[in-house]
Amino acid sequence: MLRLSKLSFGAPAAERDISVGLIDYFVESEAYQRLASRKKMIVLGNRGAGKSAIFKVFAERERRSGRLVLELRPEEFSYELLGNILQKQAQGAWAKHSAFASAWKYLILVLVMKEITRSGPRLKTGNAARIYEYLRDNHKDAQDSPIGVLISYLKRIEGFKIGTYEAAVKTRELTRLYRLEELTPLLPCLKHLFERRNVVVLVDELDKGWDSSEDAKSFVGGLFQASISLNEMCPEFTVYGSTATTLVRLKPATSYRSAQYLPSSK
């Protein structure tokens, strides 16, 4: 006799079952295959469509294949915190979308460098040594939170955007920040290390805590713009993002070619 009390249907969300069978019963869809083959890097779909389950299985399989995987979740960010710390656009008339894109690129690259440094050999040489020295000199606190790094860079851009600086100084410094010139000398080092060990970054469930504010829209739009830019660096480094279709309108048109739409589960 089957006892219903002993029957388990798993967690309410499939991605929470990653440690108790999700990777075994997961059905590999065409959407998953496009993601795994790097044909699509942005996953859009209504809540419950399976975005997080795809990301969880993909992350686990990538780790088992020896790749370095970083997973970022909305619990590590806060739209309310962003709104309280950053000046409103009306107060400074500064376009935030491109600022968020630059800040996201900066954050992801810093997090990747930290993970490479942490997971690599203790004795740093060559390219790894240059990255270690940069982190030592600029990010001494190893406990820096992702939202802290992101906001710090946004505040640097905001300071020059709405600060009382001479036009020439403002233009020069903003150009430096938007182009991430601080990290430019390290990019060849990163590319070399990526060739030795591929890196995957997954940013999931950006719809959690969504409040429709200007900062929330710039936060998501900036991430997708940054992802597309970073994915052009080299084939051994890939950034993926996912959110609900109702929260984002992708621009420019090239963004649509990078997006995978999942049908509703209803």
N, C-alpha and C positions, 0 to 999 in steps of 0.2 A: 504494500500500500504506500502510495506517495504521500508524504507528510508535507503539507504546505508550509508548516512552520520551519522546516529544514531547507526549504527552497530559497535560493538567493538569486535575485535578478540584478545584482550588482548595484553600484552607486547610482544616484539619480543622474549624474553626468558621466558619460562613458569614459572621459579622460581621467577620472579619478580611479579607474580600474586598471591603470597601467601596471601596477605591481601585483595584480591578482588575475591576470588573464587577458587584458585588452589586446596585447600584442599577438595573442594566439587566435582570438576569435575575430580580429579586425578583418573586414572585407576590403581588399585593396581595389579602390575605384579608379576610374579614369582620371578623376580630379587629383587623387593621390599620386598617380603615376606622372602627371604633368608637373607636380610639385617636386617629386623626387628626381626628375630628369632636368630640373632647373628651367623648364619652359615657362613656368609661372612662379612668381615670388610673392604675390599679394592674394590672400584668400578672403573673399567677401561672401557673406551669406547670413540669413536670419539666425537668430538664437535657436540652438538645437539642431542646426543643419549638419553639424559634425566637424566644424572647423578645428576645435580644440582636440578632438580625438585624432584627427589627421596629424596635427602638430605633435601630439604626444608620441604616437607610434613612429612618426618620422624621426623625432629626436632620439628615441631609444635605439632605432635601427642605425642611425648615424653614429651614435656612441659605440655600438657594438662593432661597427666597421673601423673604428679607430679615429674617427674625426672628433675634433674639439667642438662641443655644443654649448652654447649659452642660451638660456631661456629667461626672458623678461616677461613679467606679468603685471597687471594693473595694480596689484596690491603694493607694488614698489613705487607707484606714482599717485598723484592726487590732483585732480582738476581744481578742487577747492583751494589747495595750497598754491597752485600756479596763479589762480585769480587773485589771491590775497597778497602775493609777493610782487608780481609784475605790474607795472603801470598799465592802465587801460589805454587802448589805442586812441581814444578821444583826448586823453591827457597829453599824449606825446605825438600823435599822428604818425606812429611808426608801424610799418607793415610787418606783422609778426610771422607770416607764413614762412618767408625765406629765412628769418632768424631761427625759427624752430627747426627748419631743415638743417641748417648749419650746426645747431646745438645737438641735434640727434646724431649727425655724422661724428661730431666730436665725442659724444658720449659712447657710442658703439665702438669707435676705435680705441678709446681709453679702456673700456671694459675688456675688449679683446686683448689688448696689450697686457692688462693685469692678469688675465687668465693664462695667457701664454707664459708670462713670467712665473706665475704660481705653479703651473703644471710642468714646466720644463726643468732641466737639470739645475741643481743648486748653484753650480759654478757657471756664471754667465760669460760667454765669449762671443765675439763677432757681432752679428746683428742683434742677438738677444741681449748682449751687454749694452748696446746703445739704447734699446728700449727700456731696459732696467734703469739706466742712468736717468733717462727722461722722467720715468715714474718716480724715482727717488727724489729728483729735484723739484718736481711739480705736483706730485700727488703722494706726499709722504704718509698721509693717513690712509692706511689700507682699508679702513672701514667706511670710507666715503660711500654714501648711498647713491644709487643711480639718479634719483631725483635731485640730489644735492649737486652732482656734477652737471646735470642738465641745466638746472636753475642758475648755477654759477656762470655758465657760459652765456646763457640768455641775459643775465644781468650785465655782463661785460658789453654785449651788443647794445642793450638798452641804454647803458651809460653814455655811449657815444651817440646813439640815435637822438636822444632827447637832452643830452648835456649841452652846456654852453661852451662848445669848443669852436675854434676857427674852422672854417669850411675845409681847408686843406688838411688839417689834422684829423678832422672827423672822417673825411673821405679815405684817407690813408689807413686809419685804424680800422674802419669798418671793412674795407677791402681785405685787410689782413685777417680779420676775424671770420668773414664770410668764406674766404678761401682756405681757412684752417692752416695758415702759413706756419703756425706753431708746430704742426704735426707733419708738414710736407717733407722735411728731411728724413723722417722715419718711415715714410711709405715704401721706399725700396726695400728697407729691412723687413717690413711686414710681408711684402709680396714674396720675398725669399723664404721666410718662415712658413707662409701659407703653402708653398710648394712642397715643403717637407711634411706638413700636417694640415689638411683641409680644415676650415673653420665654418661653422654654421651658427647663425644667430636667429632666434625665433622670438618675435614679440607678439603675444597673443592676448585676446579678450580685451581690446581697448574700449569696448562698449561698457565695461563695468564702471559705474560711477559717472557715466556720461551726464553732463548738465547743459549741453547745447551752448555753452559760453564761447566767446571769441577765442579764448585760450584753448578750450577743448578741441575746437575745429582746427586751429593752427597746429595743435599737438599731433593730431592724427594725420592731417594733410602733410605736415612737415616730415613725419616719420616715413610716409610712403615716398615722398620726394627724395629723402635721404637714402632710402633703401635702393631705389632705382639707380641713384648715383654711385653708391658703394658697390653695387653688383657689377658695375662696369670696370672695377679695379682689376680683377683677375678671376678666372673661373674657379679657383680654389677657395674663394671666400664668397659666401652667400648670406644675404639678410632677407628674412621672410617676415611678413606682417599679416595680421588678420583682424577683422572687425565686422560689425553688422553692416549690411548694405545701406541701411537707412541713415547711417551716421556720416557718410562721406560721399563726396562727388569728386571723382578723380580728374585732375588736370596735370599736364597737358594730355593730348590724345595718346601719347606713347604709354601713359600710365595704364590705360585700358588694356593694352596688349600684354601687360605684365600681370593682369588680374585674373584670378580664377573664381568664378561665381558658382556657389553651391546652391542647389535647389532647396526649397523649404522642406523641412521634415514633416510638415503638416499636410 
